Amino acid sequence: MLRQLQDKKIAVMNLTERIKQDEGAPNRLRRLWREQQPEIKAAPAAEELHARLAGCLLQLGEVHLAIDICRAGHTAIAEQAADQALKLPLERTAILGLARMGAQAEALARARLLANAHPDDPATLCLLGRIHKDAWAHARESSQGKANLQCARDYYLAAYHLTEGDRPYAGINAATTSLFLGEPETSRTLAEEVLSLCRSQKENEWTVATRAEALLLSGPERMSDALEAYAKACELFGKHFANLATTRRQAEAILRAMGGNPAILDDVFRFPKLIAFAGHMIDRREPARITPRFPPQMEDQVRALIAEFLDTENIGFGVCSAACGSDILFIEDMQKRGKEIHIVMPWGREEFLESSVRGAQGADWEPRFGQALERADSITHLSQHTLPEGDLSFEWCSQCIVGLARRRARLLGAECSALAICDGKPGGPGGTSSFVTFWRKQGLPIKSFPMPALPPSDTRVSETDEAGTDFHGVSVGSSEQDIKTILFADVAGFSRIGEKQLAHFAKYFLGHISALIAKVNAPDVRGNSPILTNTWGDALYFVFDTVLDGGLFALKLRDLVTTTRWEDYGLPVGMGVRIALHTGPVFICVDPVIRQITFTGSHVSHAARIEPKVERNEVYSSEAFAALAAAEGLEDFACDYLGEIELPKNYGRYPMYRVRPGPPY
């Protein structure tokens, strides 16, 4: 027994050491979690290990994985029959992840619960301060925004005084929020106290960043000292980009409040950019192109174009697919430079190999594809569907890449732009030219390099050469497929409706929904009504042209159901609804039984699988819906990450998002 306890202790020490060694390497931390998840989950120190691992990933900007690990940590504690009281380090990390993602309402509710359980915990009070400060930052001029700022300062001051002034983090945030409240003397006094505290503390990235902020708050005469300290902090932060971004945002806000110019920080904070990439595939063996576009002998020239761009731009993060040719060349160069790379594929690995890697000219693309995935910082499979007919799924994937890039850039606080290697010719859906067009349509910066000129012996012109997709040679008419947003909803409480009440359900419940659809069609209402509606029993099925239409309608439907007193219409009290959203390519056809146009395909099934997992009176969405909302820069609603959720009928685990009103933070 003693030996077993000793072995467990050694195992925990080894895991802790591995986490410590890989704190600055998101790829290795992801791999550690993937490989050691059972050991971490079963360890006696499961809470500590989960909290530390998630905390490291938060510092690196890997918010989604950090939230997944926190959820796993809470499950591990429950399975060990451990104390069910809220666990401070793990719960604080989970709340910080929610706050960084922008899920302010949930973060605030959980932080208040934590503070009620631990009213004298300074770190929890600071967390509440941070959430209120973030809320103020997004509504500065409103009365509620100012109230949030006052709450933030009060929480920071309470934490500062609880520790008798020996907590610089609480003190510096109390000083900064005092400045924002229009109390410069209080701010300067607190800043001077914090400077004294920093002198007695061991130097690390946070103490140096705190000292820099205190110097900045002390007045213009100490600006050069502040900039020097910020430069030192940047060096110490290393790859902890999320912390670096937070530090810069705070410094910029202070300078604005003091009437200074935030541009003076540009030379100090050289924050790397995030790039979304797309480029042409290597030409296929069969069917061969009549006019070659990217034969294997041009690989070095395309690689040189990518290298030239990366040599001149401060790129730290890349998001792209992994097709043979340009994608893999970009991934290889990014990985050689030690940069983060995040790969997105429209379906599973084997199907992607078949559609986008195998069959290319040249013999080594498949092993290079495997190596690229092995070293990637993350891999996103948007679905596990089998390879569909038509090219629209690649168009869908391309647009999702834009959205995933924009979401990741926002979480990191990084500038987001795009790079394309494109011959400039019009192509089919899902091709590189389509990517360039979509990116420019969003008003975002993009650099597009033309393909190098072909050697004379490789140039053949034919009037019959088709500008097909970059992924494979099958084309489909636009009338057969389209990208649509699908909504499935289920009425919670329907089983309590008696036989005599069913007529009331049809007349009043469904009647209210019919009225909502008509109201949405009004010219002064943002968004459009569904283009297809259907009901059976307590199920609702709607199809929308756009992500905006589907998201807005889903929230209106949720509000209609939850705010109506259904008992006034002879229906049970407290009826609710569960709503699921997904966006993807669907087939348009005429149903010969009902003799109406309908939509079908695997993405309709994907939306249907989400609905049973939705909590009562909530709206959940797939990652594709959330990504496309981000791609279009929508601010009418936000999609907050919930974690990976196992879908019914062995459908697999997929990332899920909660859709809420208001802009993403």
C-alpha positions in Angstrom: 0.0 0.0 0.0 2.8 2.4 0.9 4.6 1.5 -2.3 1.4 2.4 -4.3 1.2 5.7 -2.6 4.8 6.5 -3.3 4.4 5.5 -6.9 1.4 7.9 -7.2 3.3 10.7 -5.6 6.2 10.2 -8.0 3.8 10.1 -10.9 2.2 13.4 -9.8 5.7 15.0 -9.4 6.7 13.9 -12.9 3.5 15.3 -14.4 3.9 18.5 -12.6 7.5 18.8 -13.8 6.4 18.1 -17.4 3.8 20.8 -17.2 6.4 23.2 -15.9 8.9 22.4 -18.6 6.3 22.9 -21.4 4.7 26.1 -20.1 5.7 28.0 -23.2 4.9 25.4 -25.8 1.2 25.0 -26.6 1.9 22.0 -28.9 3.6 20.0 -26.2 1.0 21.0 -23.6 -1.7 19.8 -25.9 0.1 16.5 -26.5 0.7 16.1 -22.8 -3.0 16.5 -22.1 -3.9 14.1 -25.0 -1.4 11.4 -23.9 -1.6 11.7 -20.1 -5.3 12.6 -19.7 -6.2 9.3 -17.8 -3.2 9.7 -15.4 -4.0 13.3 -14.8 -7.6 12.5 -14.2 -6.9 9.7 -11.7 -4.1 11.5 -9.8 -4.6 12.3 -6.2 -3.7 15.9 -7.1 -6.1 16.0 -10.0 -7.4 19.5 -9.1 -3.9 20.9 -8.9 -2.7 19.3 -12.2 -5.8 20.4 -14.1 -5.6 23.9 -12.8 -1.9 24.2 -13.5 -2.2 22.8 -17.1 -5.3 24.9 -17.9 -3.5 28.0 -16.4 -0.5 27.5 -18.7 -2.7 27.2 -21.7 -4.6 30.4 -20.8 -1.4 32.3 -20.7 -0.6 31.0 -24.2 -4.1 32.1 -25.4 -5.4 28.5 -25.8 -8.7 29.5 -24.1 -10.9 26.7 -25.6 -8.6 23.9 -24.5 -8.1 25.5 -21.1 -11.9 25.5 -20.6 -12.1 21.8 -21.7 -9.4 20.9 -19.1 -11.2 22.7 -16.3 -14.4 20.8 -17.2 -12.5 17.6 -17.1 -11.0 18.6 -13.7 -14.4 19.2 -12.2 -15.5 15.8 -13.5 -12.4 14.1 -12.0 -13.0 15.6 -8.6 -16.6 14.4 -8.7 -15.6 10.9 -9.7 -13.1 10.8 -6.9 -15.9 11.6 -4.4 -13.7 14.5 -3.3 -15.0 17.5 -1.4 -17.7 19.0 -3.6 -17.1 22.5 -2.3 -15.9 24.8 -5.0 -12.2 24.2 -5.6 -10.4 27.5 -5.6 -7.5 27.2 -8.1 -9.5 25.1 -10.6 -12.6 27.2 -10.4 -10.7 30.5 -10.6 -8.9 29.2 -13.7 -12.3 28.2 -15.3 -13.8 31.6 -14.6 -10.8 33.4 -16.0 -11.1 31.3 -19.2 -14.8 32.3 -19.5 -13.9 36.0 -18.9 -11.2 35.9 -21.6 -13.5 34.3 -24.0 -16.2 37.0 -23.4 -18.8 34.9 -21.6 -19.1 37.7 -19.0 -22.5 36.8 -17.6 -21.5 33.2 -16.8 -18.1 34.3 -15.5 -19.7 36.8 -13.2 -22.3 34.4 -11.8 -19.7 31.7 -11.0 -17.3 34.3 -9.5 -20.0 35.5 -7.2 -20.7 32.0 -6.1 -17.0 31.5 -5.4 -16.8 34.8 -3.5 -19.8 33.7 -1.4 -18.0 30.5 -0.5 -14.6 32.2 0.1 -15.4 35.9 1.0 -11.8 36.6 2.2 -10.0 35.2 -0.8 -8.1 38.1 -2.4 -7.6 36.3 -5.8 -11.3 35.7 -6.1 -12.0 39.4 -5.3 -9.5 40.4 -8.0 -11.2 38.1 -10.4 -14.5 39.8 -9.8 -12.7 43.1 -10.3 -11.4 42.0 -13.6 -14.8 40.8 -14.9 -16.4 44.2 -13.9 -13.5 46.1 -15.5 -14.0 44.1 -18.8 -17.7 44.9 -18.7 -16.9 48.6 -18.3 -14.4 48.5 -21.1 -17.2 47.5 -23.5 -19.7 50.1 -22.3 -17.6 53.0 -21.0 -20.1 55.8 -21.4 -23.2 54.1 -20.1 -24.4 54.4 -16.5 -24.1 50.6 -16.2 -20.5 50.9 -17.5 -19.5 53.4 -14.9 -21.2 51.3 -12.2 -19.1 48.3 -13.3 -15.9 50.4 -13.1 -16.8 51.4 -9.5 -17.4 47.8 -8.6 -14.1 46.8 -10.2 -12.2 49.4 -8.1 -14.0 48.4 -4.9 -13.1 44.7 -5.4 -9.5 45.5 -6.1 -9.2 47.7 -3.1 -10.9 45.1 -0.9 -8.4 42.5 -2.1 -5.5 44.9 -1.6 -6.5 45.7 2.0 -7.2 42.1 2.9 -3.6 41.3 2.3 -2.3 44.4 4.2 -0.9 45.8 1.1 1.4 43.0 0.1 -0.4 42.0 -3.1 0.9 44.2 -6.0 -1.6 42.8 -8.5 -4.6 44.0 -6.5 -2.9 47.3 -5.7 -1.9 48.2 -9.3 -5.4 47.4 -10.6 -6.9 49.5 -7.8 -4.6 52.3 -8.9 -5.5 52.0 -12.6 -9.3 51.8 -12.0 -9.0 54.9 -9.7 -7.5 56.8 -12.7 -10.3 55.6 -14.9 -12.8 56.9 -12.3 -11.2 60.3 -12.5 -9.2 60.1 -9.2 -5.6 60.8 -10.3 -4.3 61.5 -6.9 -5.6 58.3 -5.4 -4.2 56.5 -8.4 -0.8 58.0 -8.0 -0.7 57.3 -4.3 -1.5 53.6 -4.8 1.0 53.4 -7.7 3.8 54.7 -5.4 2.8 52.1 -2.8 2.9 49.3 -5.4 6.4 50.5 -6.6 7.7 50.0 -3.0 6.1 46.6 -2.9 7.7 45.5 -6.2 11.2 46.3 -4.9 10.9 43.7 -2.2 9.6 40.9 -4.5 11.4 38.4 -6.7 11.6 39.6 -10.3 9.4 37.8 -12.8 7.3 38.8 -15.7 4.3 39.9 -13.6 6.3 42.0 -11.0 8.1 43.7 -13.9 4.9 44.4 -15.7 3.3 45.7 -12.5 6.3 48.0 -11.9 6.0 49.3 -15.5 2.3 50.1 -15.0 3.0 51.8 -11.7 5.7 53.9 -13.3 3.3 54.9 -16.1 0.7 55.9 -13.5 3.2 58.0 -11.7 3.3 60.6 -14.4 5.0 61.7 -17.7 8.3 62.3 -16.0 8.7 58.6 -15.5 7.7 57.6 -19.0 11.1 56.4 -20.1 11.5 54.2 -17.0 8.0 52.8 -17.7 8.8 51.9 -21.3 12.1 50.3 -20.3 10.2 48.2 -17.7 7.6 47.2 -20.3 10.3 46.1 -22.7 11.8 43.9 -20.0 8.3 42.4 -19.2 7.8 41.6 -22.9 11.1 39.7 -22.9 10.1 37.8 -19.8 6.6 37.0 -21.0 8.1 35.1 -24.0 5.3 33.2 -25.7 2.7 34.0 -23.1 0.9 36.0 -25.7 -2.5 36.3 -23.9 -0.8 37.9 -20.9 1.3 40.2 -23.2 -1.9 41.3 -24.9 -3.6 42.1 -21.6 -0.6 44.1 -20.4 -0.6 46.2 -23.6 -4.3 46.9 -23.6 -4.0 48.1 -20.0 -1.1 50.4 -20.9 -3.0 51.8 -23.9 -6.0 52.6 -21.7 -3.9 54.3 -19.1 -2.2 56.5 -21.8 -5.6 57.5 -23.2 -6.9 58.4 -19.8 -3.8 60.5 -19.2 -4.1 62.2 -22.5 -1.1 60.5 -24.0 -0.5 58.7 -27.3 -0.7 54.9 -27.2 1.4 54.7 -30.3 4.6 55.2 -28.2 4.1 51.6 -27.1 4.5 50.2 -30.7 8.3 49.8 -30.5 8.0 48.1 -27.1 5.2 45.7 -27.8 6.1 43.8 -31.0 3.1 41.5 -30.8 3.1 38.9 -33.6 0.3 38.8 -36.1 -2.1 36.0 -37.0 -2.3 35.0 -40.6 -5.0 32.9 -42.4 -3.5 31.2 -45.4 -4.8 29.7 -48.7 -3.0 28.6 -51.8 -3.3 26.3 -54.8 -2.8 22.6 -54.7 -0.1 20.7 -56.6 -1.7 19.6 -59.9 -3.3 16.2 -59.8 -2.1 13.2 -61.8 -5.7 12.2 -62.9 -7.5 14.0 -64.3 -4.5 16.1 -65.4 -4.9 19.8 -66.1 -4.8 20.8 -69.7 -3.0 24.0 -68.6 -0.6 23.2 -65.7 -0.9 25.6 -62.8 1.2 24.2 -60.0 3.5 21.3 -61.3 5.9 19.8 -58.8 8.9 21.5 -60.2 7.5 24.9 -59.0 7.5 23.8 -55.4 10.7 25.7 -54.5 9.5 28.9 -56.1 6.2 28.8 -54.2 8.1 28.0 -51.0 10.3 31.0 -51.6 7.3 33.3 -51.9 6.0 32.1 -48.5 9.4 32.4 -46.9 9.8 35.9 -48.3 6.5 37.0 -46.7 7.4 35.3 -43.3 10.9 36.9 -43.3 9.4 40.4 -43.6 6.3 40.1 -41.4 6.1 39.5 -37.7 3.9 36.4 -37.9 3.4 34.2 -34.8 0.2 32.2 -35.6 -1.2 30.6 -38.7 -4.6 29.1 -39.5 -5.1 27.1 -42.7 -6.2 23.8 -44.2 -3.7 21.1 -45.1 -4.1 20.3 -48.8 -1.0 19.1 -50.8 0.9 22.0 -52.3 0.7 25.5 -50.9 -1.0 24.6 -47.6 1.6 22.1 -46.6 4.5 24.4 -47.7 3.1 27.1 -45.5 2.7 24.7 -42.6 6.2 23.4 -42.9 7.8 26.9 -43.0 5.8 28.0 -40.0 6.7 24.9 -38.0 10.4 25.3 -39.0 10.3 28.8 -37.5 8.7 27.5 -34.3 5.4 29.4 -34.9 2.0 28.2 -34.0 -0.1 26.5 -36.7 -3.8 25.6 -36.5 -5.1 23.2 -39.1 -8.8 23.1 -40.2 -10.3 20.3 -42.3 -13.9 20.0 -43.4 -14.2 16.4 -42.4 -12.2 13.5 -41.0 -8.6 12.7 -41.8 -9.1 9.7 -44.2 -11.7 11.6 -46.3 -9.4 14.7 -46.4 -6.5 12.6 -47.6 -8.6 11.2 -50.4 -10.0 14.6 -51.5 -7.0 16.9 -51.0 -3.7 15.0 -50.7 -3.7 11.7 -52.6 -3.5 11.7 -56.3 -1.3 14.8 -56.5 1.8 14.8 -58.7 4.9 14.0 -56.6 5.3 11.1 -54.3 5.8 12.4 -50.8 2.7 14.5 -50.0 0.9 12.0 -47.8 3.9 11.5 -45.3 4.4 15.3 -45.3 0.7 15.7 -44.5 1.1 13.3 -41.6 4.1 15.2 -40.2 2.3 18.5 -40.5 -0.6 17.2 -38.5 1.7 15.5 -35.9 3.4 18.8 -35.1 0.3 21.1 -35.4 -0.8 23.1 -32.4 -4.4 22.2 -33.0 -6.5 20.3 -35.6 -10.2 21.2 -36.2 -12.4 18.7 -38.0 -15.6 20.7 -38.8 -17.5 17.5 -39.3 -17.0 13.7 -39.6 -19.0 13.3 -42.7 -18.0 11.2 -45.6 -16.6 12.9 -48.7 -19.5 14.7 -50.3 -20.1 15.4 -54.0 -19.5 18.9 -55.1 -17.2 21.7 -54.2 -19.4 23.7 -51.9 -18.1 22.0 -48.8 -14.7 23.4 -49.5 -16.2 26.9 -49.8 -17.8 26.3 -46.4 -14.5 25.2 -45.0 -12.7 28.2 -46.5 -15.2 30.6 -44.9 -14.9 28.8 -41.5 -11.1 29.2 -41.7 -11.7 33.0 -41.9 -14.0 32.9 -38.9 -11.7 30.7 -36.8 -8.8 32.9 -37.6 -10.7 36.0 -36.5 -11.9 34.3 -33.3 -8.4 33.2 -32.4 -6.9 36.6 -33.1 -9.5 38.2 -30.8 -8.7 35.8 -28.0 -4.9 36.5 -28.4 -5.3 40.3 -29.0 -3.4 39.9 -32.3 -3.8 41.6 -35.6 -5.4 39.4 -38.1 -4.7 39.3 -41.9 -4.4 36.8 -44.7 -1.9 35.5 -47.2 -2.8 33.8 -50.5 -0.8 32.2 -53.3 -3.2 32.6 -56.2 -3.0 32.7 -60.0 -5.7 35.4 -60.1 -8.1 33.5 -62.3 -11.7 33.0 -61.4 -12.2 29.5 -59.9 -14.9 27.3 -58.5 -16.3 27.4 -55.0 -13.8 26.6 -52.3 -10.8 27.6 -54.4 -8.1 30.1 -53.5 -9.7 32.9 -55.5 -12.9 32.4 -53.6 -11.0 32.7 -50.3 -9.4 36.0 -51.5 -12.8 37.4 -52.6 -14.5 36.4 -49.3 -11.6 37.9 -47.2 -11.7 41.2 -49.1 -15.5 41.3 -48.8 -15.1 41.5 -45.0 -12.8 44.5 -45.4 -9.8 42.7 -44.0 -6.1 43.1 -45.1 -4.8 40.4 -47.4 -1.6 39.9 -49.3 -2.0 37.8 -52.5 1.1 36.6 -54.3 0.6 35.5 -58.0 1.8 32.1 -58.9 5.3 32.1 -60.4 5.5 32.0 -64.2 5.6 28.5 -65.6 8.7 27.4 -67.6 8.0 27.6 -71.3 8.0 23.8 -71.7 5.2 23.5 -69.1 2.9 26.1 -70.6 0.1 24.8 -72.7 -3.1 26.8 -73.4 -6.4 25.3 -74.2 -9.9 26.9 -74.5 -11.3 23.9 -72.7 -9.3 24.3 -69.6 -11.6 24.7 -66.6 -11.0 26.9 -63.6 -12.1 24.3 -61.1 -11.7 24.0 -57.4 -8.3 23.8 -55.7 -9.3 20.6 -53.9 -10.6 18.2 -56.6 -12.0 18.3 -60.1 -15.7 17.5 -59.4 -18.0 20.5 -60.0 -21.7 21.0 -59.0 -24.3 23.4 -60.2 -25.1 26.1 -57.6 -28.8 25.2 -57.9 -28.1 21.8 -56.4 -26.3 22.8 -53.2 -26.1 25.9 -51.0 -24.8 26.9 -47.6 -27.7 27.4 -45.2 -28.3 27.8 -41.5 -30.4 25.1 -40.0 -32.4 25.4 -36.7 -33.9 22.5 -34.8 -36.0 23.2 -31.7 -37.8 21.0 -29.2 -40.5 22.2 -26.8 -39.7 21.4 -23.2 -42.8 20.5 -21.3 -44.7 19.2 -24.3 -45.1 15.8 -22.6 -47.2 17.5 -19.9 -49.8 18.7 -22.4 -52.9 16.7 -22.1 -55.1 15.4 -24.9 -57.6 18.2 -24.4 -54.8 20.8 -24.5 -53.3 19.8 -27.9 -55.7 22.1 -29.7 -54.5 25.0 -27.6 -50.9 24.1 -28.4 -51.6 24.3 -32.2 -53.6 27.4 -32.0 -51.7 29.4 -29.5 -48.1 28.1 -29.1 -47.6 27.5 -32.8 -49.7 30.5 -33.6 -47.4 32.8 -31.6 -44.4 31.3 -33.6 -46.3 32.0 -36.8 -46.8 35.6 -35.7 -43.1 35.9 -34.9 -42.2 34.8 -38.4 -44.6 37.4 -39.8 -43.1 40.1 -37.5 -39.5 39.3 -38.6 -40.6 40.0 -42.2 -41.4 43.7 -41.2 -39.1 46.1 -43.0 -37.8 47.7 -39.8 -36.7 44.4 -38.3 -33.1 43.2 -38.7 -32.8 39.7 -40.1 -35.1 37.7 -42.3 -37.6 35.0 -41.6 -36.9 31.3 -42.4 -37.0 30.2 -46.0 -38.4 26.8 -45.0 -40.5 26.0 -42.0 -41.8 22.6 -40.7 -43.2 21.2 -37.5 -44.1 17.8 -36.2 -45.4 17.3 -32.7 -43.2 19.4 -30.4 -40.3 19.7 -33.0 -39.6 22.8 -35.0 -37.4 22.8 -38.2 -36.4 26.0 -39.9 -33.9 26.8 -42.6 -32.4 30.3 -43.1 -30.4 31.9 -45.9 -27.7 33.4 -43.5 -26.0 32.9 -40.2 -27.4 36.4 -39.2 -31.0 35.4 -39.9 -30.7 32.1 -38.0 -29.0 33.5 -35.0 -31.4 36.5 -34.6 -34.5 34.3 -35.1 -33.3 31.7 -32.6 -32.9 34.3 -29.8 -36.3 35.8 -30.6 -37.9 32.4 -30.5 -36.2 31.6 -27.2 -37.4 35.0 -25.7 -40.9 34.4 -27.1 -41.2 31.0 -25.4 -39.7 32.0 -22.1 -41.5 35.3 -21.6 -45.0 34.3 -22.6 -47.5 33.2 -19.8 -48.7 30.0 -21.6 -51.0 29.2 -18.7 -53.1 32.2 -19.9 -53.7 30.1 -23.1 -54.7 26.9 -21.4 -51.2 25.4 -21.6 -48.9 24.1 -18.8 -46.9 26.6 -16.7 -43.2 27.1 -17.5 -43.0 25.7 -20.9 -39.6 26.1 -22.4 -37.5 25.4 -25.5 -34.2 23.9 -26.6 -32.7 25.4 -29.8 -29.8 24.1 -31.9 -28.1 25.9 -34.8 -25.7 24.7 -37.5 -24.5 26.1 -40.8 -23.3 24.0 -43.7 -23.8 22.9 -47.3 -27.2 21.3 -47.9 -28.8 19.7 -51.0 -31.9 21.5 -52.4 -34.5 19.1 -53.8 -38.2 18.6 -54.3 -39.7 16.2 -51.9 -42.0 14.1 -54.1 -44.2 13.1 -51.1 -45.1 16.5 -49.8 -44.4 18.1 -53.2 -42.4 21.0 -51.8 -38.8 22.2 -52.0 -36.8 20.9 -49.1 -33.2 20.7 -47.9 -31.4 17.5 -47.0 -27.9 16.2 -46.4 -25.5 15.3 -43.6 -25.5 18.8 -42.2 -29.2 18.7 -41.5 -28.5 15.5 -39.5 -25.6 17.4 -37.7 -28.0 20.1 -36.6 -30.5 17.6 -35.4 -27.9 15.8 -33.3 -27.1 18.9 -31.4 -30.7 19.7 -30.2 -31.0 16.9 -27.6 -27.9 18.2 -25.8 -29.1 21.8 -25.4 -30.1 22.9 -22.0 -33.6 24.2 -21.4 -34.2 27.7 -22.7 -30.7 27.9 -24.3 -29.5 28.3 -27.9 -26.5 26.1 -28.8 -24.6 26.2 -32.0 -21.9 24.2 -33.8 -18.4 25.4 -34.4 -19.2 26.0 -38.0 -22.0 28.4 -37.1 -19.8 30.2 -34.6 -16.9 30.5 -37.1 -19.1 31.9 -39.9 -20.6 34.4 -37.5 -17.0 35.5 -36.7 -16.0 35.4 -40.4 -18.7 38.0 -41.1 -17.9 40.1 -38.1 -21.4 39.9 -36.7 -22.0 41.8 -33.5 -25.7 41.2 -33.1 -25.0 38.1 -31.0 -22.0 36.2 -29.6 -21.1 32.5 -29.5 -19.4 31.5 -26.2 -17.5 28.3 -26.1 -19.0 25.5 -23.9 -16.6 22.7 -24.6 -16.6 19.5 -26.5 -19.9 17.6 -26.0 -20.7 14.0 -26.9 -23.6 14.0 -29.4 -26.3 11.2 -29.4 -26.3 8.0 -31.4 -22.5 7.6 -31.4 -22.2 10.8 -33.5 -18.9 11.8 -31.9 -17.6 14.7 -29.7 -17.9 18.2 -31.1 -17.2 21.7 -29.8 -20.4 23.5 -28.8 -21.2 27.2 -28.3 -23.9 29.1 -26.4 -25.5 31.8 -28.5 -26.3 35.0 -26.5 -27.4 38.5 -27.4 -24.8 41.3 -27.6 -21.5 41.6 -29.3 -18.5 39.3 -28.7 -16.0 40.9 -26.3 
